[in-house]
Amino acid sequence: MAQSNYKRISATAYQALREAVSRVFWYKPTLETYLRTALRDHPELLVGINFKAKKREIADELVDRLIQDEHRYQQAAIQLMVELASMT
């Protein structure tokens, strides 16, 4: 992506995503199913994530991966943010 068209997502937005991923789903299997579906275009993001870990650890690992390669996964991160924000 050209540098002039690339605007980074704020740290505050990523922190909100961490919170949402860890809190929106009561059960870990439901969280895993959601993430596998929502990120089906980028299954590599979930490789090696331990879905038996605490939900906070799952969220931290995923968001860290989104941040590490933000130029590649920015749209996926934004899509997750929008979808999770729209849930009640």
PyMOL Python script that loads the backbone (N, CA, C, O; Angstrom):
from pymol import cmd

cmd.read_pdbstr("""\
ATOM      1  N   MET A   1       0.850  -1.171   0.000  1.00  0.00           N
ATOM      2  CA  MET A   1       0.000   0.000   0.000  1.00  0.00           C
ATOM      3  C   MET A   1       0.898   1.237   0.000  1.00  0.00           C
ATOM      4  O   MET A   1       1.895   1.281   0.720  1.00  0.00           O
ATOM      5  N   ALA A   2       0.556   2.208  -0.780  1.00  0.00           N
ATOM      6  CA  ALA A   2       1.352   3.428  -0.848  1.00  0.00           C
ATOM      7  C   ALA A   2       1.321   4.148   0.490  1.00  0.00           C
ATOM      8  O   ALA A   2       0.279   4.222   1.142  1.00  0.00           O
ATOM      9  N   GLN A   3       2.453   4.670   0.889  1.00  0.00           N
ATOM     10  CA  GLN A   3       2.576   5.327   2.181  1.00  0.00           C
ATOM     11  C   GLN A   3       1.587   6.481   2.324  1.00  0.00           C
ATOM     12  O   GLN A   3       1.052   6.688   3.412  1.00  0.00           O
ATOM     13  N   SER A   4       1.331   7.234   1.264  1.00  0.00           N
ATOM     14  CA  SER A   4       0.444   8.385   1.356  1.00  0.00           C
ATOM     15  C   SER A   4      -1.013   7.979   1.583  1.00  0.00           C
ATOM     16  O   SER A   4      -1.789   8.775   2.111  1.00  0.00           O
ATOM     17  N   ASN A   5      -1.401   6.767   1.199  1.00  0.00           N
ATOM     18  CA  ASN A   5      -2.776   6.299   1.377  1.00  0.00           C
ATOM     19  C   ASN A   5      -2.955   5.495   2.658  1.00  0.00           C
ATOM     20  O   ASN A   5      -4.069   5.067   2.962  1.00  0.00           O
ATOM     21  N   TYR A   6      -1.901   5.283   3.403  1.00  0.00           N
ATOM     22  CA  TYR A   6      -1.921   4.395   4.553  1.00  0.00           C
ATOM     23  C   TYR A   6      -1.985   5.188   5.846  1.00  0.00           C
ATOM     24  O   TYR A   6      -1.072   5.950   6.164  1.00  0.00           O
ATOM     25  N   LYS A   7      -3.061   5.004   6.585  1.00  0.00           N
ATOM     26  CA  LYS A   7      -3.203   5.649   7.892  1.00  0.00           C
ATOM     27  C   LYS A   7      -3.331   4.548   8.932  1.00  0.00           C
ATOM     28  O   LYS A   7      -4.183   3.668   8.814  1.00  0.00           O
ATOM     29  N   ARG A   8      -2.485   4.602   9.945  1.00  0.00           N
ATOM     30  CA  ARG A   8      -2.462   3.563  10.964  1.00  0.00           C
ATOM     31  C   ARG A   8      -3.673   3.646  11.875  1.00  0.00           C
ATOM     32  O   ARG A   8      -4.207   4.727  12.124  1.00  0.00           O
ATOM     33  N   ILE A   9      -4.099   2.494  12.369  1.00  0.00           N
ATOM     34  CA  ILE A   9      -5.183   2.416  13.338  1.00  0.00           C
ATOM     35  C   ILE A   9      -4.614   2.825  14.697  1.00  0.00           C
ATOM     36  O   ILE A   9      -3.488   2.460  15.035  1.00  0.00           O
ATOM     37  N   SER A  10      -5.374   3.565  15.460  1.00  0.00           N
ATOM     38  CA  SER A  10      -4.888   4.064  16.745  1.00  0.00           C
ATOM     39  C   SER A  10      -4.739   2.938  17.764  1.00  0.00           C
ATOM     40  O   SER A  10      -5.406   1.906  17.684  1.00  0.00           O
ATOM     41  N   ALA A  11      -3.856   3.166  18.712  1.00  0.00           N
ATOM     42  CA  ALA A  11      -3.656   2.213  19.806  1.00  0.00           C
ATOM     43  C   ALA A  11      -4.942   2.038  20.612  1.00  0.00           C
ATOM     44  O   ALA A  11      -5.226   0.946  21.104  1.00  0.00           O
ATOM     45  N   THR A  12      -5.709   3.101  20.745  1.00  0.00           N
ATOM     46  CA  THR A  12      -6.979   3.051  21.475  1.00  0.00           C
ATOM     47  C   THR A  12      -7.971   2.120  20.769  1.00  0.00           C
ATOM     48  O   THR A  12      -8.686   1.359  21.421  1.00  0.00           O
ATOM     49  N   ALA A  13      -8.010   2.183  19.463  1.00  0.00           N
ATOM     50  CA  ALA A  13      -8.911   1.307  18.705  1.00  0.00           C
ATOM     51  C   ALA A  13      -8.492  -0.154  18.845  1.00  0.00           C
ATOM     52  O   ALA A  13      -9.340  -1.035  18.988  1.00  0.00           O
ATOM     53  N   TYR A  14      -7.191  -0.409  18.804  1.00  0.00           N
ATOM     54  CA  TYR A  14      -6.723  -1.783  18.992  1.00  0.00           C
ATOM     55  C   TYR A  14      -7.040  -2.278  20.404  1.00  0.00           C
ATOM     56  O   TYR A  14      -7.387  -3.444  20.591  1.00  0.00           O
ATOM     57  N   GLN A  15      -6.920  -1.395  21.397  1.00  0.00           N
ATOM     58  CA  GLN A  15      -7.242  -1.802  22.771  1.00  0.00           C
ATOM     59  C   GLN A  15      -8.733  -2.127  22.882  1.00  0.00           C
ATOM     60  O   GLN A  15      -9.110  -3.083  23.559  1.00  0.00           O
ATOM     61  N   ALA A  16      -9.565  -1.351  22.232  1.00  0.00           N
ATOM     62  CA  ALA A  16     -11.005  -1.631  22.231  1.00  0.00           C
ATOM     63  C   ALA A  16     -11.288  -2.970  21.552  1.00  0.00           C
ATOM     64  O   ALA A  16     -12.170  -3.711  21.985  1.00  0.00           O
ATOM     65  N   LEU A  17     -10.542  -3.282  20.492  1.00  0.00           N
ATOM     66  CA  LEU A  17     -10.705  -4.564  19.817  1.00  0.00           C
ATOM     67  C   LEU A  17     -10.312  -5.703  20.752  1.00  0.00           C
ATOM     68  O   LEU A  17     -11.002  -6.721  20.805  1.00  0.00           O
ATOM     69  N   ARG A  18      -9.219  -5.547  21.486  1.00  0.00           N
ATOM     70  CA  ARG A  18      -8.816  -6.571  22.474  1.00  0.00           C
ATOM     71  C   ARG A  18      -9.947  -6.833  23.463  1.00  0.00           C
ATOM     72  O   ARG A  18     -10.287  -7.980  23.752  1.00  0.00           O
ATOM     73  N   GLU A  19     -10.518  -5.749  23.972  1.00  0.00           N
ATOM     74  CA  GLU A  19     -11.615  -5.873  24.942  1.00  0.00           C
ATOM     75  C   GLU A  19     -12.820  -6.568  24.324  1.00  0.00           C
ATOM     76  O   GLU A  19     -13.404  -7.469  24.927  1.00  0.00           O
ATOM     77  N   ALA A  20     -13.185  -6.148  23.128  1.00  0.00           N
ATOM     78  CA  ALA A  20     -14.372  -6.717  22.481  1.00  0.00           C
ATOM     79  C   ALA A  20     -14.191  -8.203  22.185  1.00  0.00           C
ATOM     80  O   ALA A  20     -15.088  -9.002  22.454  1.00  0.00           O
ATOM     81  N   VAL A  21     -13.041  -8.575  21.636  1.00  0.00           N
ATOM     82  CA  VAL A  21     -12.800  -9.986  21.301  1.00  0.00           C
ATOM     83  C   VAL A  21     -12.883 -10.847  22.554  1.00  0.00           C
ATOM     84  O   VAL A  21     -13.403 -11.961  22.505  1.00  0.00           O
ATOM     85  N   SER A  22     -12.384 -10.350  23.658  1.00  0.00           N
ATOM     86  CA  SER A  22     -12.358 -11.163  24.874  1.00  0.00           C
ATOM     87  C   SER A  22     -13.680 -11.170  25.636  1.00  0.00           C
ATOM     88  O   SER A  22     -13.884 -12.031  26.492  1.00  0.00           O
ATOM     89  N   ARG A  23     -14.576 -10.238  25.350  1.00  0.00           N
ATOM     90  CA  ARG A  23     -15.808 -10.119  26.145  1.00  0.00           C
ATOM     91  C   ARG A  23     -17.109 -10.397  25.407  1.00  0.00           C
ATOM     92  O   ARG A  23     -18.104 -10.732  26.050  1.00  0.00           O
ATOM     93  N   VAL A  24     -17.141 -10.275  24.100  1.00  0.00           N
ATOM     94  CA  VAL A  24     -18.404 -10.396  23.369  1.00  0.00           C
ATOM     95  C   VAL A  24     -18.970 -11.813  23.429  1.00  0.00           C
ATOM     96  O   VAL A  24     -20.186 -11.991  23.499  1.00  0.00           O
ATOM     97  N   PHE A  25     -18.108 -12.807  23.402  1.00  0.00           N
ATOM     98  CA  PHE A  25     -18.570 -14.191  23.394  1.00  0.00           C
ATOM     99  C   PHE A  25     -18.366 -14.821  24.769  1.00  0.00           C
ATOM    100  O   PHE A  25     -17.279 -14.740  25.341  1.00  0.00           O
ATOM    101  N   TRP A  26     -19.410 -15.443  25.289  1.00  0.00           N
ATOM    102  CA  TRP A  26     -19.348 -16.044  26.615  1.00  0.00           C
ATOM    103  C   TRP A  26     -18.503 -17.314  26.592  1.00  0.00           C
ATOM    104  O   TRP A  26     -17.715 -17.564  27.505  1.00  0.00           O
ATOM    105  N   TYR A  27     -18.675 -18.115  25.538  1.00  0.00           N
ATOM    106  CA  TYR A  27     -17.980 -19.403  25.440  1.00  0.00           C
ATOM    107  C   TYR A  27     -16.848 -19.348  24.420  1.00  0.00           C
ATOM    108  O   TYR A  27     -16.988 -18.751  23.352  1.00  0.00           O
ATOM    109  N   LYS A  28     -15.728 -19.977  24.762  1.00  0.00           N
ATOM    110  CA  LYS A  28     -14.560 -19.986  23.865  1.00  0.00           C
ATOM    111  C   LYS A  28     -14.844 -20.684  22.532  1.00  0.00           C
ATOM    112  O   LYS A  28     -14.374 -20.203  21.501  1.00  0.00           O
ATOM    113  N   PRO A  29     -15.586 -21.789  22.503  1.00  0.00           N
ATOM    114  CA  PRO A  29     -15.866 -22.403  21.195  1.00  0.00           C
ATOM    115  C   PRO A  29     -16.646 -21.470  20.258  1.00  0.00           C
ATOM    116  O   PRO A  29     -16.437 -21.480  19.045  1.00  0.00           O
ATOM    117  N   THR A  30     -17.536 -20.675  20.828  1.00  0.00           N
ATOM    118  CA  THR A  30     -18.276 -19.703  20.020  1.00  0.00           C
ATOM    119  C   THR A  30     -17.341 -18.620  19.499  1.00  0.00           C
ATOM    120  O   THR A  30     -17.449 -18.200  18.347  1.00  0.00           O
ATOM    121  N   LEU A  31     -16.426 -18.172  20.348  1.00  0.00           N
ATOM    122  CA  LEU A  31     -15.421 -17.191  19.927  1.00  0.00           C
ATOM    123  C   LEU A  31     -14.565 -17.755  18.803  1.00  0.00           C
ATOM    124  O   LEU A  31     -14.327 -17.078  17.803  1.00  0.00           O
ATOM    125  N   GLU A  32     -14.102 -18.983  18.960  1.00  0.00           N
ATOM    126  CA  GLU A  32     -13.266 -19.594  17.929  1.00  0.00           C
ATOM    127  C   GLU A  32     -14.019 -19.714  16.606  1.00  0.00           C
ATOM    128  O   GLU A  32     -13.474 -19.391  15.550  1.00  0.00           O
ATOM    129  N   THR A  33     -15.261 -20.175  16.657  1.00  0.00           N
ATOM    130  CA  THR A  33     -16.059 -20.305  15.438  1.00  0.00           C
ATOM    131  C   THR A  33     -16.238 -18.950  14.758  1.00  0.00           C
ATOM    132  O   THR A  33     -16.103 -18.834  13.540  1.00  0.00           O
ATOM    133  N   TYR A  34     -16.544 -17.926  15.558  1.00  0.00           N
ATOM    134  CA  TYR A  34     -16.707 -16.585  15.004  1.00  0.00           C
ATOM    135  C   TYR A  34     -15.427 -16.112  14.325  1.00  0.00           C
ATOM    136  O   TYR A  34     -15.464 -15.647  13.186  1.00  0.00           O
ATOM    137  N   LEU A  35     -14.298 -16.229  15.017  1.00  0.00           N
ATOM    138  CA  LEU A  35     -13.036 -15.742  14.448  1.00  0.00           C
ATOM    139  C   LEU A  35     -12.643 -16.511  13.191  1.00  0.00           C
ATOM    140  O   LEU A  35     -12.148 -15.915  12.234  1.00  0.00           O
ATOM    141  N   ARG A  36     -12.855 -17.814  13.180  1.00  0.00           N
ATOM    142  CA  ARG A  36     -12.517 -18.603  11.990  1.00  0.00           C
ATOM    143  C   ARG A  36     -13.379 -18.187  10.795  1.00  0.00           C
ATOM    144  O   ARG A  36     -12.916 -18.194   9.654  1.00  0.00           O
ATOM    145  N   THR A  37     -14.628 -17.826  11.067  1.00  0.00           N
ATOM    146  CA  THR A  37     -15.510 -17.366   9.989  1.00  0.00           C
ATOM    147  C   THR A  37     -15.166 -15.938   9.574  1.00  0.00           C
ATOM    148  O   THR A  37     -15.039 -15.644   8.386  1.00  0.00           O
ATOM    149  N   ALA A  38     -15.018 -15.060  10.551  1.00  0.00           N
ATOM    150  CA  ALA A  38     -14.750 -13.651  10.253  1.00  0.00           C
ATOM    151  C   ALA A  38     -13.409 -13.457   9.554  1.00  0.00           C
ATOM    152  O   ALA A  38     -13.253 -12.540   8.747  1.00  0.00           O
ATOM    153  N   LEU A  39     -12.446 -14.313   9.861  1.00  0.00           N
ATOM    154  CA  LEU A  39     -11.093 -14.173   9.289  1.00  0.00           C
ATOM    155  C   LEU A  39     -10.794 -15.253   8.258  1.00  0.00           C
ATOM    156  O   LEU A  39      -9.634 -15.600   8.035  1.00  0.00           O
ATOM    157  N   ARG A  40     -11.830 -15.780   7.636  1.00  0.00           N
ATOM    158  CA  ARG A  40     -11.630 -16.875   6.674  1.00  0.00           C
ATOM    159  C   ARG A  40     -10.760 -16.483   5.487  1.00  0.00           C
ATOM    160  O   ARG A  40     -10.171 -17.356   4.850  1.00  0.00           O
ATOM    161  N   ASP A  41     -10.664 -15.211   5.178  1.00  0.00           N
ATOM    162  CA  ASP A  41      -9.767 -14.762   4.099  1.00  0.00           C
ATOM    163  C   ASP A  41      -8.314 -14.680   4.566  1.00  0.00           C
ATOM    164  O   ASP A  41      -7.402 -14.529   3.753  1.00  0.00           O
ATOM    165  N   HIS A  42      -8.108 -14.781   5.876  1.00  0.00           N
ATOM    166  CA  HIS A  42      -6.759 -14.705   6.457  1.00  0.00           C
ATOM    167  C   HIS A  42      -6.593 -15.772   7.540  1.00  0.00           C
ATOM    168  O   HIS A  42      -6.303 -15.435   8.688  1.00  0.00           O
ATOM    169  N   PRO A  43      -6.770 -17.041   7.200  1.00  0.00           N
ATOM    170  CA  PRO A  43      -6.694 -18.097   8.221  1.00  0.00           C
ATOM    171  C   PRO A  43      -5.327 -18.177   8.904  1.00  0.00           C
ATOM    172  O   PRO A  43      -5.212 -18.708  10.009  1.00  0.00           O
ATOM    173  N   GLU A  44      -4.306 -17.655   8.252  1.00  0.00           N
ATOM    174  CA  GLU A  44      -2.966 -17.667   8.844  1.00  0.00           C
ATOM    175  C   GLU A  44      -2.896 -16.867  10.146  1.00  0.00           C
ATOM    176  O   GLU A  44      -2.014 -17.107  10.969  1.00  0.00           O
ATOM    177  N   LEU A  45      -3.807 -15.932  10.335  1.00  0.00           N
ATOM    178  CA  LEU A  45      -3.831 -15.150  11.569  1.00  0.00           C
ATOM    179  C   LEU A  45      -4.130 -16.016  12.791  1.00  0.00           C
ATOM    180  O   LEU A  45      -3.740 -15.676  13.908  1.00  0.00           O
ATOM    181  N   LEU A  46      -4.818 -17.129  12.577  1.00  0.00           N
ATOM    182  CA  LEU A  46      -5.247 -17.960  13.697  1.00  0.00           C
ATOM    183  C   LEU A  46      -4.371 -19.189  13.913  1.00  0.00           C
ATOM    184  O   LEU A  46      -4.552 -19.917  14.889  1.00  0.00           O
ATOM    185  N   VAL A  47      -3.427 -19.421  13.010  1.00  0.00           N
ATOM    186  CA  VAL A  47      -2.555 -20.585  13.133  1.00  0.00           C
ATOM    187  C   VAL A  47      -1.742 -20.484  14.418  1.00  0.00           C
ATOM    188  O   VAL A  47      -1.067 -19.484  14.664  1.00  0.00           O
ATOM    189  N   GLY A  48      -1.817 -21.520  15.223  1.00  0.00           N
ATOM    190  CA  GLY A  48      -1.036 -21.568  16.446  1.00  0.00           C
ATOM    191  C   GLY A  48      -1.662 -20.890  17.647  1.00  0.00           C
ATOM    192  O   GLY A  48      -1.105 -20.957  18.743  1.00  0.00           O
ATOM    193  N   ILE A  49      -2.801 -20.238  17.477  1.00  0.00           N
ATOM    194  CA  ILE A  49      -3.467 -19.633  18.632  1.00  0.00           C
ATOM    195  C   ILE A  49      -4.109 -20.757  19.444  1.00  0.00           C
ATOM    196  O   ILE A  49      -4.815 -21.606  18.902  1.00  0.00           O
ATOM    197  N   ASN A  50      -3.856 -20.747  20.733  1.00  0.00           N
ATOM    198  CA  ASN A  50      -4.395 -21.756  21.632  1.00  0.00           C
ATOM    199  C   ASN A  50      -5.790 -21.329  22.087  1.00  0.00           C
ATOM    200  O   ASN A  50      -5.935 -20.480  22.967  1.00  0.00           O
ATOM    201  N   PHE A  51      -6.810 -21.927  21.480  1.00  0.00           N
ATOM    202  CA  PHE A  51      -8.182 -21.556  21.821  1.00  0.00           C
ATOM    203  C   PHE A  51      -8.653 -22.180  23.138  1.00  0.00           C
ATOM    204  O   PHE A  51      -9.811 -22.020  23.524  1.00  0.00           O
ATOM    205  N   LYS A  52      -7.769 -22.879  23.813  1.00  0.00           N
ATOM    206  CA  LYS A  52      -8.068 -23.374  25.162  1.00  0.00           C
ATOM    207  C   LYS A  52      -7.538 -22.403  26.224  1.00  0.00           C
ATOM    208  O   LYS A  52      -7.828 -22.548  27.411  1.00  0.00           O
ATOM    209  N   ALA A  53      -6.770 -21.427  25.785  1.00  0.00           N
ATOM    210  CA  ALA A  53      -6.249 -20.398  26.689  1.00  0.00           C
ATOM    211  C   ALA A  53      -7.384 -19.479  27.125  1.00  0.00           C
ATOM    212  O   ALA A  53      -8.514 -19.605  26.653  1.00  0.00           O
ATOM    213  N   LYS A  54      -7.074 -18.561  28.023  1.00  0.00           N
ATOM    214  CA  LYS A  54      -8.065 -17.571  28.445  1.00  0.00           C
ATOM    215  C   LYS A  54      -8.437 -16.706  27.248  1.00  0.00           C
ATOM    216  O   LYS A  54      -7.621 -16.467  26.358  1.00  0.00           O
ATOM    217  N   LYS A  55      -9.684 -16.239  27.242  1.00  0.00           N
ATOM    218  CA  LYS A  55     -10.138 -15.407  26.122  1.00  0.00           C
ATOM    219  C   LYS A  55      -9.273 -14.159  25.964  1.00  0.00           C
ATOM    220  O   LYS A  55      -9.029 -13.716  24.842  1.00  0.00           O
ATOM    221  N   ARG A  56      -8.812 -13.597  27.062  1.00  0.00           N
ATOM    222  CA  ARG A  56      -7.936 -12.414  27.017  1.00  0.00           C
ATOM    223  C   ARG A  56      -6.634 -12.746  26.281  1.00  0.00           C
ATOM    224  O   ARG A  56      -6.136 -11.937  25.499  1.00  0.00           O
ATOM    225  N   GLU A  57      -6.089 -13.935  26.534  1.00  0.00           N
ATOM    226  CA  GLU A  57      -4.847 -14.348  25.867  1.00  0.00           C
ATOM    227  C   GLU A  57      -5.083 -14.569  24.375  1.00  0.00           C
ATOM    228  O   GLU A  57      -4.230 -14.233  23.553  1.00  0.00           O
ATOM    229  N   ILE A  58      -6.220 -15.123  24.031  1.00  0.00           N
ATOM    230  CA  ILE A  58      -6.578 -15.310  22.616  1.00  0.00           C
ATOM    231  C   ILE A  58      -6.666 -13.946  21.936  1.00  0.00           C
ATOM    232  O   ILE A  58      -6.099 -13.740  20.863  1.00  0.00           O
ATOM    233  N   ALA A  59      -7.378 -13.021  22.569  1.00  0.00           N
ATOM    234  CA  ALA A  59      -7.542 -11.678  22.008  1.00  0.00           C
ATOM    235  C   ALA A  59      -6.202 -10.970  21.865  1.00  0.00           C
ATOM    236  O   ALA A  59      -5.931 -10.348  20.838  1.00  0.00           O
ATOM    237  N   ASP A  60      -5.366 -11.062  22.889  1.00  0.00           N
ATOM    238  CA  ASP A  60      -4.058 -10.408  22.834  1.00  0.00           C
ATOM    239  C   ASP A  60      -3.212 -10.948  21.688  1.00  0.00           C
ATOM    240  O   ASP A  60      -2.594 -10.179  20.951  1.00  0.00           O
ATOM    241  N   GLU A  61      -3.185 -12.257  21.539  1.00  0.00           N
ATOM    242  CA  GLU A  61      -2.392 -12.870  20.466  1.00  0.00           C
ATOM    243  C   GLU A  61      -2.896 -12.426  19.093  1.00  0.00           C
ATOM    244  O   GLU A  61      -2.103 -12.065  18.223  1.00  0.00           O
ATOM    245  N   LEU A  62      -4.205 -12.455  18.902  1.00  0.00           N
ATOM    246  CA  LEU A  62      -4.769 -12.057  17.612  1.00  0.00           C
ATOM    247  C   LEU A  62      -4.481 -10.595  17.308  1.00  0.00           C
ATOM    248  O   LEU A  62      -4.022 -10.271  16.213  1.00  0.00           O
ATOM    249  N   VAL A  63      -4.740  -9.719  18.250  1.00  0.00           N
ATOM    250  CA  VAL A  63      -4.534  -8.278  18.008  1.00  0.00           C
ATOM    251  C   VAL A  63      -3.057  -7.981  17.810  1.00  0.00           C
ATOM    252  O   VAL A  63      -2.709  -7.139  16.983  1.00  0.00           O
ATOM    253  N   ASP A  64      -2.185  -8.647  18.544  1.00  0.00           N
ATOM    254  CA  ASP A  64      -0.753  -8.460  18.321  1.00  0.00           C
ATOM    255  C   ASP A  64      -0.371  -8.821  16.887  1.00  0.00           C
ATOM    256  O   ASP A  64       0.448  -8.140  16.270  1.00  0.00           O
ATOM    257  N   ARG A  65      -0.958  -9.881  16.364  1.00  0.00           N
ATOM    258  CA  ARG A  65      -0.677 -10.287  14.976  1.00  0.00           C
ATOM    259  C   ARG A  65      -1.218  -9.258  13.983  1.00  0.00           C
ATOM    260  O   ARG A  65      -0.572  -8.958  12.979  1.00  0.00           O
ATOM    261  N   LEU A  66      -2.396  -8.724  14.267  1.00  0.00           N
ATOM    262  CA  LEU A  66      -2.961  -7.691  13.389  1.00  0.00           C
ATOM    263  C   LEU A  66      -2.065  -6.453  13.377  1.00  0.00           C
ATOM    264  O   LEU A  66      -1.855  -5.847  12.326  1.00  0.00           O
ATOM    265  N   ILE A  67      -1.544  -6.083  14.531  1.00  0.00           N
ATOM    266  CA  ILE A  67      -0.681  -4.907  14.637  1.00  0.00           C
ATOM    267  C   ILE A  67       0.659  -5.147  13.945  1.00  0.00           C
ATOM    268  O   ILE A  67       1.152  -4.273  13.231  1.00  0.00           O
ATOM    269  N   GLN A  68       1.247  -6.318  14.150  1.00  0.00           N
ATOM    270  CA  GLN A  68       2.566  -6.621  13.579  1.00  0.00           C
ATOM    271  C   GLN A  68       2.586  -6.466  12.064  1.00  0.00           C
ATOM    272  O   GLN A  68       3.583  -6.021  11.496  1.00  0.00           O
ATOM    273  N   ASP A  69       1.514  -6.822  11.424  1.00  0.00           N
ATOM    274  CA  ASP A  69       1.471  -6.769   9.960  1.00  0.00           C
ATOM    275  C   ASP A  69       0.282  -5.904   9.530  1.00  0.00           C
ATOM    276  O   ASP A  69      -0.516  -6.286   8.674  1.00  0.00           O
ATOM    277  N   GLU A  70       0.196  -4.729  10.154  1.00  0.00           N
ATOM    278  CA  GLU A  70      -0.967  -3.858   9.955  1.00  0.00           C
ATOM    279  C   GLU A  70      -1.201  -3.498   8.488  1.00  0.00           C
ATOM    280  O   GLU A  70      -2.348  -3.460   8.044  1.00  0.00           O
ATOM    281  N   HIS A  71      -0.161  -3.240   7.746  1.00  0.00           N
ATOM    282  CA  HIS A  71      -0.366  -2.861   6.346  1.00  0.00           C
ATOM    283  C   HIS A  71      -1.081  -3.968   5.569  1.00  0.00           C
ATOM    284  O   HIS A  71      -1.800  -3.687   4.611  1.00  0.00           O
ATOM    285  N   ARG A  72      -0.889  -5.215   5.976  1.00  0.00           N
ATOM    286  CA  ARG A  72      -1.531  -6.347   5.303  1.00  0.00           C
ATOM    287  C   ARG A  72      -2.927  -6.636   5.845  1.00  0.00           C
ATOM    288  O   ARG A  72      -3.827  -7.000   5.089  1.00  0.00           O
ATOM    289  N   TYR A  73      -3.109  -6.471   7.172  1.00  0.00           N
ATOM    290  CA  TYR A  73      -4.352  -6.900   7.820  1.00  0.00           C
ATOM    291  C   TYR A  73      -5.244  -5.756   8.288  1.00  0.00           C
ATOM    292  O   TYR A  73      -6.180  -5.978   9.056  1.00  0.00           O
ATOM    293  N   GLN A  74      -4.969  -4.554   7.842  1.00  0.00           N
ATOM    294  CA  GLN A  74      -5.750  -3.414   8.319  1.00  0.00           C
ATOM    295  C   GLN A  74      -7.238  -3.572   8.016  1.00  0.00           C
ATOM    296  O   GLN A  74      -8.072  -3.303   8.880  1.00  0.00           O
ATOM    297  N   GLN A  75      -7.575  -3.993   6.830  1.00  0.00           N
ATOM    298  CA  GLN A  75      -8.998  -4.142   6.484  1.00  0.00           C
ATOM    299  C   GLN A  75      -9.662  -5.217   7.328  1.00  0.00           C
ATOM    300  O   GLN A  75     -10.818  -5.066   7.721  1.00  0.00           O
ATOM    301  N   ALA A  76      -8.952  -6.294   7.611  1.00  0.00           N
ATOM    302  CA  ALA A  76      -9.496  -7.353   8.471  1.00  0.00           C
ATOM    303  C   ALA A  76      -9.735  -6.810   9.877  1.00  0.00           C
ATOM    304  O   ALA A  76     -10.757  -7.114  10.492  1.00  0.00           O
ATOM    305  N   ALA A  77      -8.808  -6.015  10.388  1.00  0.00           N
ATOM    306  CA  ALA A  77      -8.955  -5.426  11.723  1.00  0.00           C
ATOM    307  C   ALA A  77     -10.154  -4.486  11.762  1.00  0.00           C
ATOM    308  O   ALA A  77     -10.949  -4.525  12.701  1.00  0.00           O
ATOM    309  N   ILE A  78     -10.279  -3.655  10.758  1.00  0.00           N
ATOM    310  CA  ILE A  78     -11.405  -2.715  10.705  1.00  0.00           C
ATOM    311  C   ILE A  78     -12.721  -3.468  10.611  1.00  0.00           C
ATOM    312  O   ILE A  78     -13.695  -3.102  11.269  1.00  0.00           O
ATOM    313  N   GLN A  79     -12.758  -4.508   9.804  1.00  0.00           N
ATOM    314  CA  GLN A  79     -13.979  -5.300   9.670  1.00  0.00           C
ATOM    315  C   GLN A  79     -14.364  -5.928  11.013  1.00  0.00           C
ATOM    316  O   GLN A  79     -15.536  -5.917  11.390  1.00  0.00           O
ATOM    317  N   LEU A  80     -13.386  -6.471  11.730  1.00  0.00           N
ATOM    318  CA  LEU A  80     -13.664  -7.029  13.060  1.00  0.00           C
ATOM    319  C   LEU A  80     -14.205  -5.947  13.997  1.00  0.00           C
ATOM    320  O   LEU A  80     -15.167  -6.175  14.729  1.00  0.00           O
ATOM    321  N   MET A  81     -13.585  -4.783  13.967  1.00  0.00           N
ATOM    322  CA  MET A  81     -14.026  -3.687  14.832  1.00  0.00           C
ATOM    323  C   MET A  81     -15.473  -3.309  14.547  1.00  0.00           C
ATOM    324  O   MET A  81     -16.268  -3.129  15.469  1.00  0.00           O
ATOM    325  N   VAL A  82     -15.808  -3.192  13.273  1.00  0.00           N
ATOM    326  CA  VAL A  82     -17.176  -2.802  12.885  1.00  0.00           C
ATOM    327  C   VAL A  82     -18.178  -3.891  13.291  1.00  0.00           C
ATOM    328  O   VAL A  82     -19.229  -3.594  13.858  1.00  0.00           O
ATOM    329  N   GLU A  83     -17.849  -5.125  13.003  1.00  0.00           N
ATOM    330  CA  GLU A  83     -18.778  -6.227  13.334  1.00  0.00           C
ATOM    331  C   GLU A  83     -18.977  -6.355  14.833  1.00  0.00           C
ATOM    332  O   GLU A  83     -20.111  -6.485  15.294  1.00  0.00           O
ATOM    333  N   LEU A  84     -17.909  -6.323  15.596  1.00  0.00           N
ATOM    334  CA  LEU A  84     -18.032  -6.475  17.038  1.00  0.00           C
ATOM    335  C   LEU A  84     -18.752  -5.285  17.667  1.00  0.00           C
ATOM    336  O   LEU A  84     -19.506  -5.449  18.626  1.00  0.00           O
ATOM    337  N   ALA A  85     -18.525  -4.102  17.136  1.00  0.00           N
ATOM    338  CA  ALA A  85     -19.199  -2.912  17.659  1.00  0.00           C
ATOM    339  C   ALA A  85     -20.700  -2.957  17.401  1.00  0.00           C
ATOM    340  O   ALA A  85     -21.477  -2.362  18.147  1.00  0.00           O
ATOM    341  N   SER A  86     -21.108  -3.656  16.356  1.00  0.00           N
ATOM    342  CA  SER A  86     -22.537  -3.711  16.028  1.00  0.00           C
ATOM    343  C   SER A  86     -23.291  -4.792  16.799  1.00  0.00           C
ATOM    344  O   SER A  86     -24.519  -4.859  16.739  1.00  0.00           O
ATOM    345  N   MET A  87     -22.558  -5.639  17.523  1.00  0.00           N
ATOM    346  CA  MET A  87     -23.215  -6.706  18.292  1.00  0.00           C
ATOM    347  C   MET A  87     -23.823  -6.138  19.570  1.00  0.00           C
ATOM    348  O   MET A  87     -23.314  -5.185  20.160  1.00  0.00           O
ATOM    349  N   THR A  88     -24.922  -6.753  19.972  1.00  0.00           N
ATOM    350  CA  THR A  88     -25.571  -6.317  21.222  1.00  0.00           C
ATOM    351  C   THR A  88     -25.532  -7.422  22.252  1.00  0.00           C
ATOM    352  O   THR A  88     -26.027  -7.246  23.366  1.00  0.00           O
TER     353      THR A  88
END
""", "prot")
cmd.dss("prot")
cmd.show_as("cartoon", "prot")
cmd.util.cbc("prot")
cmd.orient("prot")
